[in-house]
């Protein structure tokens, strides 16, 4: 039985020898953002209308962390940061931990090199409504003082409540949400007691049994008491790593259905690859065969793409797919990953943020698990080369019906190193909009202060935090205050789609891995509910659609992770739609 519940309301194959391309390539680019005229000589910069009818910038976002009560400055080592461990953290999670229907905010926290397991502790902020938050860390029973980094949110036991996994330096952490609005640390009983340097994680149904398995990316072997010696890099003395340090293999954990997990890294074939420097991960069906793939973004090395065979084992097809390398045959320094449909063909395309003086990369999905690098022909390569990218997402901020691409930036080296070399530690975000076949950078005046101010950003999470239908953004700045960007740009209509699977024996209640399609008139839009996107962050587990003005009746098609398709007709805009599978 199918149904819905509507809530009205709102190959040259190789590794890079370092993280940069050749010196000659680097010298072409300025350290400050290039102008639209420089970046794109053949297309106009933006659409020319820099403000709405009331004078508000077209992509206005207002920083409201302080008045909202979301006030927190995470720790990440010393000042300035001097070692590899200090510059890689910075995730976020949007999670409804108390089951009241709105999104709360979890912020991991770091520590210092002399006491990496005794930091000031991660924080949990409860959403009180109307864009107000309160620190409920202690009230929720959350205690996590280890150096915490990436986050993943999912219902691990099929009870309908969001649970939280946190990747850490040292032992990771798994918190189960209780019915009374508190969190229970079940790391020991879950069997997740390994001690590695884990960076990111993603939930997904890897074996097709209906519950959520867990993929954890690991980075390098690192001893804070004996960090690697500095290295010479382009005439500067910088901290060592990751090149030259031993990589740590990722771990894969099968969900046993009762809150326990089993390490199946070897049993499922994931140990066949050489340990690499994992930073990003997405679990999603990329080829439409109702089997989830695992895309792993590696730092300074080729990416992995794991595909499940008929024998239940996974093999790395990254090189064959085109996702392992850029168009020059190099493995990049992949940080964040975003999923979107850039050409409207219904297939998930892949964007990855990368190191400065390289470029961010857009791989277009050709079907059959084959991808083509469109970074240069789309205008993204040149525009992103001066920046070091982290959190990223395809988002429809103005709700006019087409997604923009948003990327946050910040360098890893302190100002004492970057400034003499013409680089900047603090960097502005970039917002791109689609103009015909190219991506055009939105000028700062079209966004306002949030798009002009430079930071050392890392993770970013996206979701409707105030219940008004549009997407807000939470940003984790390295050793800086968490920022909450309220969306004041949305002018078009909208639809938010969440999923609920009520079938017996199904643990993936929120439909992680599903594709949601909305159609009206001659228009069609595709979204995916995926775990592990952006950088070390977990965004809202729902699909958001901007619809422009007066779309009329909508058709909503949901392709669940197992391939089952459910269709709803005559859906109205301006609501939260919960699609239920029985």
HELIX and SHEET records of a PDB file:
HELIX    1   1 UNK A   23  UNK A   27  1                                   5    
HELIX    2   2 UNK A   36  UNK A   39  1                                   4    
HELIX    3   3 UNK A   65  UNK A   68  1                                   4    
HELIX    4   4 UNK A   84  UNK A   87  5                                   4    
HELIX    5   5 UNK A  187  UNK A  190  1                                   4    
HELIX    6   6 UNK A  224  UNK A  226  5                                   3    
HELIX    7   7 UNK A  270  UNK A  272  5                                   3    
HELIX    8   8 UNK A  318  UNK A  321  1                                   4    
HELIX    9   9 UNK A  380  UNK A  384  1                                   5    
HELIX   10  10 UNK A  415  UNK A  418  1                                   4    
HELIX   11  11 UNK A  419  UNK A  421  5                                   3    
HELIX   12  12 UNK A  444  UNK A  446  5                                   3    
HELIX   13  13 UNK A  449  UNK A  452  1                                   4    
SHEET    1   A 4 UNK A   2  UNK A   8  0                                        
SHEET    2   A 4 UNK A 575  UNK A 581 -1                                        
SHEET    3   A 4 UNK A 493  UNK A 501  1                                        
SHEET    4   A 4 UNK A 543  UNK A 548 -1                                        
SHEET    1   B 4 UNK A  61  UNK A  63  0                                        
SHEET    2   B 4 UNK A 483  UNK A 487 -1                                        
SHEET    3   B 4 UNK A 472  UNK A 477 -1                                        
SHEET    4   B 4 UNK A 457  UNK A 463 -1                                        
SHEET    1   C 5 UNK A 132  UNK A 135  0                                        
SHEET    2   C 5 UNK A 123  UNK A 129 -1                                        
SHEET    3   C 5 UNK A 104  UNK A 107 -1                                        
SHEET    4   C 5 UNK A  92  UNK A  95 -1                                        
SHEET    5   C 5 UNK A 537  UNK A 538  1                                        
SHEET    1   D 4 UNK A 147  UNK A 154  0                                        
SHEET    2   D 4 UNK A 163  UNK A 171 -1                                        
SHEET    3   D 4 UNK A 173  UNK A 177 -1                                        
SHEET    4   D 4 UNK A 183  UNK A 185 -1                                        
SHEET    1   E 6 UNK A 147  UNK A 154  0                                        
SHEET    2   E 6 UNK A 163  UNK A 171 -1                                        
SHEET    3   E 6 UNK A 195  UNK A 204 -1                                        
SHEET    4   E 6 UNK A 213  UNK A 218 -1                                        
SHEET    5   E 6 UNK A 251  UNK A 255 -1                                        
SHEET    6   E 6 UNK A 261  UNK A 263 -1                                        
SHEET    1   F 2 UNK A 231  UNK A 233  0                                        
SHEET    2   F 2 UNK A 236  UNK A 238 -1                                        
SHEET    1   G 4 UNK A 278  UNK A 284  0                                        
SHEET    2   G 4 UNK A 293  UNK A 298 -1                                        
SHEET    3   G 4 UNK A 304  UNK A 308 -1                                        
SHEET    4   G 4 UNK A 314  UNK A 316 -1                                        
SHEET    1   H 4 UNK A 337  UNK A 340  0                                        
SHEET    2   H 4 UNK A 349  UNK A 352 -1                                        
SHEET    3   H 4 UNK A 361  UNK A 367 -1                                        
SHEET    4   H 4 UNK A 370  UNK A 373 -1                                        
SHEET    1   I 4 UNK A 389  UNK A 395  0                                        
SHEET    2   I 4 UNK A 404  UNK A 409 -1                                        
SHEET    3   I 4 UNK A 430  UNK A 435 -1                                        
SHEET    4   I 4 UNK A 438  UNK A 441 -1                                        
SHEET    1   J 4 UNK A 523  UNK A 528  0                                        
SHEET    2   J 4 UNK A 515  UNK A 520 -1                                        
SHEET    3   J 4 UNK A 554  UNK A 559 -1                                        
SHEET    4   J 4 UNK A 565  UNK A 571 -1                                        
END                                                                             
